[in-house]
Amino acid sequence: MTKDITFSRRTFTKAALALCGTAVTTATPLRYALGADPLKIGLILPYSGVYANFGEGITNGFEFALKKRGGQIAGRPVQVIKGDDQLDPKVGSEVAQKIVTRDNVDLVVGTVGSNVLPVLQKICTDNNKPLIVPTAAGNDTTRVQCHPLVFRVSHSNWQMTSPAGAWLFKRGAKRVMTMGMNYATGKEEVIAFSDEFKKAGGEIIDQKWPGLKELDYQAYFADVLAKQPDAMFTFFAGSNAVEFVKQYAQAGLKERVPLFGAAYLTDSTLLAAQGSAADGVITSGHYAPSLDNAANKKFLADFKQATGKDGDINSMHGHDSVEVVALGLEKTKGDIKDSAGLSQALQKVEFASPRGPFRFSRARNPIQNIYAIEAKGGQLRVIETIQKDVEDPTAECKV
């Protein structure tokens, strides 16, 4: 399912007026762009299913960032064509083929699922279309399959959890159990943690892999207390994370086996549903609304004013996806046809993101800080910087 949204002159003039807070006539500085060809962007995300909260949040941040720029990028009005990949590679392929080949977009922003990303990446690169990845974190995307037109805005799976391995060992956990959703991201994030935890001297005493569509975890909890782990490290996200956190507490495990995980275990959109069960859960990640920097404070205040919603990790990813595209195309003066020039321009993008300083590695994955983030009272707070300037390994990237 797709939805074509054209950002008209009226829409963006109103947006610009709202942001500037100043009365002006139609003879605005936006006029120079009105004759320019629209920039067509495909926005391919899961808008239904277990990761629908990701799609909605990314879209909110994406549309907010566009409006903040008056609906233009590098002097070109923007047309957005949406597609729901449903976290399904087959559906994602069909949606991407339509948007990339039939609708002939200039570039694509997508997606969330690491199971869908390889399909999307192939369709985009086969058709010489830039791909900006707002969330999907499969390691191979910026390693084995790295391509000069594929840029990731979020993180790699390794980057999110590897630093937490040595960090948790230093906190006193020597024997740990793990659980993770049984698909690419779940496995890569749990294994990245496990490898570093073992290198630090720890022992992984058991690993369990619930299916992607499983929402009843009681059977997986049966032998946890008998094995006496010092901690549980997990990867769950979306509605799976809501159920896992609640059931973990209901099983009486939270107070006896501290729960840790990758950031999406307790992202802001889930905390209300998780309630007090999330209190005390600590995750490793690159963003929390409590980050104390000027860019984050401005993002949260402006996003709240513009949308009535609280900013979170997903809206931040949507916002930063637009920033990357805009700053890159400003360097090329709006030219998106020169693929080599565009790739070089995007590679050089640097800005103050709500997460902290943003820049790309040689493999076009962000170099960024990883934090320890605690959930408490329906809020997330950074309690410690686990590691600064974490860069995903780039040796495999030959492009």
C-alpha positions as a printed NumPy array, in Angstrom:
array([[  0.   ,   0.   ,   0.   ],
       [  1.385,   3.39 ,  -0.944],
       [  0.384,   6.938,  -0.347],
       [  1.52 ,   9.845,  -2.5  ],
       [  1.894,  13.123,  -0.664],
       [  2.662,  16.259,  -2.674],
       [  3.91 ,  19.183,  -0.654],
       [  2.352,  22.157,  -2.409],
       [  3.316,  25.819,  -2.467],
       [  0.495,  26.64 ,  -0.066],
       [  1.417,  23.833,   2.347],
       [  5.002,  24.889,   2.64 ],
       [  4.375,  28.615,   2.679],
       [  2.129,  28.011,   5.692],
       [  4.766,  25.799,   7.289],
       [  7.415,  28.442,   6.78 ],
       [  5.189,  31.138,   8.244],
       [  4.421,  29.003,  11.292],
       [  8.082,  28.333,  11.926],
       [  9.195,  31.917,  11.379],
       [  6.329,  33.402,  13.389],
       [  6.349,  36.425,  11.055],
       [  3.668,  37.69 ,   8.698],
       [  4.92 ,  37.882,   5.122],
       [  3.306,  38.015,   1.718],
       [  3.526,  35.39 ,  -1.011],
       [  6.681,  37.158,  -2.232],
       [  8.712,  35.044,   0.191],
       [ 12.27 ,  33.731,  -0.168],
       [ 10.652,  30.384,  -1.109],
       [  9.727,  31.755,  -4.523],
       [ 13.077,  30.848,  -6.103],
       [ 12.245,  27.147,  -5.652],
       [  8.757,  27.126,  -7.05 ],
       [  9.885,  26.496, -10.617],
       [ 12.289,  23.738,  -9.661],
       [ 11.531,  20.092, -10.344],
       [ 10.104,  18.335,  -7.272],
       [ 12.403,  16.033,  -5.364],
       [ 10.576,  12.704,  -5.165],
       [ 11.343,  10.667,  -2.05 ],
       [ 10.081,   7.154,  -1.415],
       [  9.393,   6.51 ,   2.269],
       [  9.245,   2.735,   2.776],
       [  8.536,   1.641,   6.348],
       [  6.387,  -0.831,   8.327],
       [  3.082,   0.919,   8.963],
       [  1.352,  -2.242,  10.193],
       [  2.349,  -5.221,  12.333],
       [  4.676,  -5.497,  15.323],
       [  6.924,  -2.615,  14.203],
       [  4.191,  -0.153,  13.251],
       [  5.335,   2.154,  16.057],
       [  8.678,   2.5  ,  14.275],
       [  7.051,   3.466,  10.983],
       [  4.782,   6.011,  12.606],
       [  7.567,   7.551,  14.686],
       [ 10.049,   7.813,  11.819],
       [  7.392,   9.383,   9.606],
       [  6.507,  11.933,  12.283],
       [ 10.137,  12.995,  12.574],
       [ 10.615,  12.977,   8.803],
       [  7.585,  15.193,   8.131],
       [  8.528,  17.519,  10.985],
       [ 12.022,  18.01 ,   9.56 ],
       [ 10.622,  18.709,   6.095],
       [  8.207,  21.321,   7.427],
       [ 11.019,  22.893,   9.413],
       [ 12.804,  23.43 ,   6.095],
       [  9.73 ,  24.948,   4.487],
       [  8.985,  21.775,   2.588],
       [ 12.046,  22.128,   0.405],
       [ 15.419,  20.492,   0.11 ],
       [ 18.155,  22.41 ,  -1.686],
       [ 15.562,  24.708,  -3.235],
       [ 13.373,  21.9  ,  -4.559],
       [  9.812,  21.198,  -3.377],
       [  9.432,  17.679,  -2.013],
       [  6.989,  14.96 ,  -3.016],
       [  6.8  ,  11.942,  -0.713],
       [  5.468,   8.542,  -1.794],
       [  4.835,   6.195,   1.139],
       [  4.866,   2.407,   1.148],
       [  4.083,  -0.146,   3.875],
       [  6.557,  -3.049,   3.758],
       [  4.755,  -4.817,   6.648],
       [  8.119,  -6.15 ,   7.926],
       [  7.849,  -8.733,   5.135],
       [ 10.594,  -9.094,   2.477],
       [  8.114, -10.178,  -0.212],
       [  5.802,  -7.256,   0.434],
       [  8.782,  -4.927,   0.762],
       [ 10.077,  -6.058,  -2.623],
       [  6.738,  -5.376,  -4.301],
       [  6.405,  -1.957,  -2.686],
       [  9.988,  -0.992,  -3.52 ],
       [  9.672,  -2.113,  -7.143],
       [  6.629,   0.105,  -7.58 ],
       [  8.059,   3.146,  -5.855],
       [ 11.545,   2.901,  -7.36 ],
       [ 10.761,   1.799, -10.912],
       [  7.188,   2.889, -11.658],
       [  6.976,   6.041,  -9.552],
       [ 10.638,   6.743, -10.363],
       [ 11.539,   8.441,  -7.1  ],
       [ 14.862,  10.271,  -6.825],
       [ 15.844,   8.539,  -3.602],
       [ 14.453,   6.216,  -0.942],
       [ 14.328,   6.469,   2.845],
       [ 13.749,   3.02 ,   4.383],
       [ 13.415,   0.756,   6.3  ],
       [ 13.196,  -0.749,   9.829],
       [ 13.462,  -4.528,   9.456],
       [ 16.875,  -6.049,   8.762],
       [ 14.989,  -8.843,   6.99 ],
       [ 13.542,  -6.345,   4.474],
       [ 16.622,  -4.148,   4.045],
       [ 18.64 ,  -6.45 ,   1.707],
       [ 15.735,  -6.548,  -0.759],
       [ 15.309,  -2.791,  -0.622],
       [ 19.044,  -2.204,  -0.922],
       [ 19.312,  -4.369,  -4.047],
       [ 16.387,  -2.693,  -5.802],
       [ 17.739,   0.78 ,  -5.052],
       [ 21.334,   0.083,  -6.045],
       [ 20.316,  -1.852,  -9.175],
       [ 18.42 ,   1.276, -10.242],
       [ 21.136,   3.728,  -9.125],
       [ 18.902,   5.306,  -6.469],
       [ 20.346,   6.608,  -3.179],
       [ 19.075,   4.772,  -0.089],
       [ 18.999,   6.45 ,   3.327],
       [ 18.414,   3.853,   6.048],
       [ 16.643,   5.377,   9.068],
       [ 16.708,   2.353,  11.391],
       [ 17.407,  -1.118,   9.928],
       [ 20.721,  -2.166,  11.405],
       [ 21.939,  -5.318,   9.65 ],
       [ 25.719,  -5.389,   9.853],
       [ 26.254,  -6.413,   6.226],
       [ 24.576,  -3.263,   4.93 ],
       [ 27.665,  -1.178,   5.651],
       [ 30.15 ,  -4.029,   5.536],
       [ 29.905,  -6.826,   2.957],
       [ 27.148,  -5.179,   0.918],
       [ 28.351,  -1.609,   1.362],
       [ 27.536,   0.609,  -1.612],
       [ 28.465,   4.259,  -2.237],
       [ 24.779,   5.234,  -2.469],
       [ 23.669,   3.519,   0.761],
       [ 23.928,   5.59 ,   3.948],
       [ 22.654,   4.521,   7.366],
       [ 21.398,   7.127,   9.826],
       [ 20.785,   4.899,  12.859],
       [ 23.441,   2.336,  13.835],
       [ 24.683,  -1.146,  13.052],
       [ 23.564,  -4.046,  15.207],
       [ 27.137,  -4.581,  16.378],
       [ 27.486,  -0.92 ,  17.299],
       [ 24.404,  -0.901,  19.503],
       [ 25.313,  -3.759,  21.837],
       [ 28.986,  -4.686,  21.489],
       [ 30.184,  -1.936,  23.887],
       [ 27.721,  -3.219,  26.508],
       [ 29.521,  -6.561,  26.77 ],
       [ 32.643,  -5.343,  28.556],
       [ 30.616,  -2.668,  30.367],
       [ 28.236,  -5.188,  31.98 ],
       [ 31.133,  -7.445,  32.985],
       [ 32.815,  -4.493,  34.716],
       [ 29.575,  -3.866,  36.613],
       [ 29.961,  -7.287,  38.227],
       [ 27.957,  -9.644,  36.018],
       [ 30.038, -12.772,  35.398],
       [ 27.402, -15.273,  34.224],
       [ 24.675, -14.064,  31.874],
       [ 21.725, -15.562,  29.999],
       [ 20.505, -14.032,  26.759],
       [ 17.231, -13.997,  24.834],
       [ 16.549, -12.425,  21.466],
       [ 13.97 , -12.362,  18.708],
       [ 14.877, -15.036,  16.184],
       [ 15.709, -12.961,  13.113],
       [ 18.724, -11.093,  11.763],
       [ 18.713,  -8.097,  14.109],
       [ 17.934, -10.094,  17.244],
       [ 20.763, -12.519,  16.546],
       [ 23.335,  -9.918,  15.524],
       [ 22.703,  -7.672,  18.519],
       [ 22.686, -10.467,  21.093],
       [ 25.762, -12.13 ,  19.574],
       [ 27.666,  -8.823,  19.437],
       [ 27.031,  -8.367,  23.161],
       [ 27.908, -11.994,  23.92 ],
       [ 31.211, -11.91 ,  22.036],
       [ 32.452,  -8.862,  23.929],
       [ 31.143, -10.154,  27.25 ],
       [ 33.112, -13.384,  26.779],
       [ 36.227, -11.477,  25.695],
       [ 36.015,  -9.507,  28.941],
       [ 35.995, -12.788,  30.937],
       [ 32.272, -13.461,  31.289],
       [ 30.322, -16.642,  30.625],
       [ 27.14 , -16.935,  28.527],
       [ 25.341, -19.803,  30.223],
       [ 22.382, -20.062,  27.841],
       [ 20.863, -18.366,  24.77 ],
       [ 17.206, -18.555,  23.781],
       [ 15.606, -17.408,  20.518],
       [ 11.807, -16.848,  20.606],
       [ 10.192, -16.519,  17.197],
       [  9.429, -13.145,  15.672],
       [  5.678, -13.685,  16.085],
       [  5.814, -15.258,  19.559],
       [  4.209, -13.147,  22.268],
       [  4.063, -15.663,  25.139],
       [  7.436, -16.053,  26.835],
       [  6.546, -18.021,  29.962],
       [  8.117, -21.23 ,  28.682],
       [ 11.405, -19.412,  28.128],
       [ 11.466, -18.292,  31.763],
       [ 11.077, -21.784,  33.274],
       [ 14.758, -22.503,  33.997],
       [ 16.108, -18.985,  34.496],
       [ 16.235, -19.054,  38.294],
       [ 17.625, -22.59 ,  38.342],
       [ 20.594, -21.502,  36.232],
       [ 21.295, -18.54 ,  38.535],
       [ 22.523, -15.954,  36.025],
       [ 23.807, -12.621,  37.275],
       [ 21.827, -10.818,  34.573],
       [ 19.657, -11.279,  31.495],
       [ 20.607,  -9.501,  28.253],
       [ 18.002,  -9.307,  25.488],
       [ 16.869,  -7.959,  22.164],
       [ 13.142,  -7.335,  21.808],
       [ 11.37 ,  -4.475,  20.069],
       [  7.891,  -3.209,  19.233],
       [  4.928,  -5.118,  20.645],
       [  7.237,  -8.057,  21.415],
       [  9.189,  -5.826,  23.803],
       [  6.006,  -4.727,  25.568],
       [  4.991,  -8.322,  26.239],
       [  8.479,  -9.52 ,  27.151],
       [  9.11 ,  -6.79 ,  29.746],
       [  5.669,  -7.222,  31.325],
       [  5.887, -11.006,  31.457],
       [  9.441, -10.923,  32.814],
       [  8.233,  -8.862,  35.767],
       [  5.068, -10.957,  36.21 ],
       [  7.191, -14.107,  36.4  ],
       [  9.007, -12.612,  39.413],
       [ 12.339, -12.436,  37.591],
       [ 13.052,  -8.713,  37.414],
       [ 14.043,  -8.32 ,  41.063],
       [ 16.181, -11.476,  41.077],
       [ 17.833, -11.358,  37.64 ],
       [ 18.4  ,  -7.747,  36.482],
       [ 17.188,  -7.14 ,  32.942],
       [ 19.389,  -5.474,  30.321],
       [ 19.044,  -5.168,  26.571],
       [ 19.39 ,  -3.213,  23.353],
       [ 17.763,   0.23 ,  23.315],
       [ 14.497,  -0.783,  21.639],
       [ 13.554,  -2.955,  24.628],
       [ 12.228,   0.132,  26.392],
       [ 11.972,   2.835,  23.755],
       [  9.826,   5.831,  24.668],
       [  6.817,   4.727,  22.646],
       [  6.526,   1.532,  24.682],
       [  6.938,   2.758,  28.244],
       [  3.287,   3.6  ,  28.866],
       [  2.23 ,   0.094,  27.86 ],
       [  5.028,  -1.513,  29.89 ],
       [  4.216,   0.492,  33.007],
       [  6.181,  -0.172,  36.201],
       [  7.502,  -3.443,  34.73 ],
       [ 10.046,  -1.341,  32.809],
       [ 11.373,   0.452,  35.892],
       [ 15.04 ,  -0.308,  36.441],
       [ 15.591,  -1.942,  33.041],
       [ 18.869,  -0.708,  31.519],
       [ 19.594,  -0.669,  27.803],
       [ 22.524,   0.275,  25.602],
       [ 21.827,   2.748,  22.831],
       [ 22.761,   5.947,  21.048],
       [ 19.828,   8.175,  22.063],
       [ 17.508,   9.045,  24.917],
       [ 15.304,  12.132,  25.272],
       [ 17.187,  13.066,  28.446],
       [ 20.459,  13.716,  26.587],
       [ 21.715,  17.107,  27.731],
       [ 22.777,  18.934,  24.592],
       [ 21.474,  22.019,  22.804],
       [ 20.428,  20.195,  19.612],
       [ 18.355,  17.67 ,  21.557],
       [ 16.641,  20.302,  23.686],
       [ 15.703,  22.263,  20.579],
       [ 14.53 ,  19.153,  18.737],
       [ 12.275,  18.051,  21.602],
       [ 10.795,  21.513,  22.149],
       [ 10.181,  22.222,  18.462],
       [  8.831,  18.735,  17.763],
       [  6.413,  18.994,  20.681],
       [  5.211,  22.409,  19.562],
       [  4.774,  21.309,  15.946],
       [  3.202,  17.89 ,  16.496],
       [  1.914,  17.771,  20.055],
       [  3.969,  14.6  ,  20.532],
       [  7.081,  13.816,  22.549],
       [ 10.226,  13.186,  20.534],
       [ 11.78 ,   9.73 ,  20.74 ],
       [ 14.394,   7.561,  19.085],
       [ 12.194,   6.911,  16.05 ],
       [ 11.243,  10.525,  15.388],
       [ 14.905,  11.446,  15.865],
       [ 15.86 ,   8.947,  13.144],
       [ 13.241,  10.411,  10.808],
       [ 14.45 ,  13.931,  11.534],
       [ 18.093,  13.059,  10.981],
       [ 17.306,  11.242,   7.729],
       [ 15.995,  14.524,   6.312],
       [ 18.98 ,  16.431,   7.685],
       [ 21.414,  14.063,   5.972],
       [ 19.603,  14.341,   2.628],
       [ 19.239,  18.121,   2.884],
       [ 22.827,  18.825,   3.876],
       [ 24.137,  16.5  ,   1.176],
       [ 22.   ,  18.021,  -1.573],
       [ 22.878,  21.524,  -0.483],
       [ 26.472,  20.613,  -1.319],
       [ 25.405,  19.466,  -4.806],
       [ 23.053,  22.447,  -5.286],
       [ 20.117,  20.069,  -5.57 ],
       [ 21.696,  17.84 ,  -8.217],
       [ 20.881,  14.197,  -7.52 ],
       [ 21.772,  12.774, -10.944],
       [ 25.553,  12.821, -10.437],
       [ 25.78 ,   9.689,  -8.288],
       [ 29.492,   9.964,  -7.527],
       [ 29.217,  13.621,  -6.586],
       [ 26.185,  12.976,  -4.403],
       [ 27.904,  10.093,  -2.614],
       [ 30.919,  12.279,  -1.865],
       [ 28.68 ,  15.079,  -0.62 ],
       [ 26.7  ,  12.798,   1.681],
       [ 29.894,  11.235,   2.993],
       [ 31.035,  14.661,   4.218],
       [ 27.804,  15.512,   6.061],
       [ 28.354,  16.502,   9.69 ],
       [ 25.895,  18.188,  12.032],
       [ 24.789,  18.472,  15.656],
       [ 22.192,  15.707,  15.976],
       [ 19.921,  15.327,  19.006],
       [ 22.02 ,  12.223,  19.789],
       [ 25.266,  14.239,  19.761],
       [ 27.831,  14.972,  17.03 ],
       [ 26.949,  13.15 ,  13.778],
       [ 29.348,  12.062,  11.06 ],
       [ 29.743,   9.032,   8.792],
       [ 32.431,   6.364,   8.822],
       [ 34.165,   5.336,   5.609],
       [ 31.515,   2.63 ,   5.275],
       [ 28.718,   5.221,   5.625],
       [ 27.526,   4.187,   9.086],
       [ 27.364,   6.818,  11.882],
       [ 30.243,   7.216,  14.303],
       [ 28.55 ,   7.957,  17.632],
       [ 28.428,   7.558,  21.39 ],
       [ 26.744,   4.586,  23.046],
       [ 25.005,   5.216,  26.377],
       [ 23.576,   3.222,  29.275],
       [ 19.903,   4.229,  29.495],
       [ 17.613,   3.433,  32.438],
       [ 13.811,   3.348,  32.348],
       [ 12.086,   4.754,  35.4  ],
       [  8.683,   6.293,  36.016],
       [  7.778,   6.264,  32.339],
       [ 10.952,   8.131,  31.359],
       [ 14.37 ,   7.24 ,  29.977],
       [ 17.533,   8.746,  31.42 ],
       [ 21.153,   8.377,  30.423],
       [ 23.068,   7.119,  33.443],
       [ 26.475,   6.709,  31.844],
       [ 28.369,   6.97 ,  28.564],
       [ 29.449,   3.41 ,  27.844],
       [ 31.812,   4.357,  25.004],
       [ 32.447,   7.459,  22.912],
       [ 32.816,   7.612,  19.122],
       [ 31.934,   3.985,  18.471],
       [ 32.653,   3.035,  14.854],
       [ 31.372,  -0.145,  13.263],
       [ 34.228,  -2.21 ,  11.733],
       [ 34.875,  -1.084,   8.148],
       [ 37.562,  -3.517,   6.977],
       [ 35.109,  -5.542,   4.886],
       [ 33.836,  -2.483,   3.005],
       [ 35.802,  -2.301,  -0.245],
       [ 33.875,   0.556,  -1.866]])
